[in-house]
Amino acid sequence: MNKHTYQHLCSEAISGRDTFVRHPESKEEGLVTNCILQSNHIVVKTSQGETRCWDFGECEEMIDLKSRTMV
């Protein structure tokens, strides 16, 4: 994802809106719970309850959540 999308997702998450991302390499998906702006990382909670911290450049925004559930 690009920097603009990352900043938008962080803003949405900080505002209390549910925002989801996917990490293609690990094939995990998660709810954005926090952003670490200094290091450009996204903190997510996976559907298994695990906490992950990913570099925003390695993530994809999940857009169509109405027709998709977290795996």
Secondary structure by P-SEA (a helix, b strand, c coil): ccaaaaaaaaaaaaaccbbbbbcccccccccccccccccbbbbbbccccbbbbbccccccccccccccccc
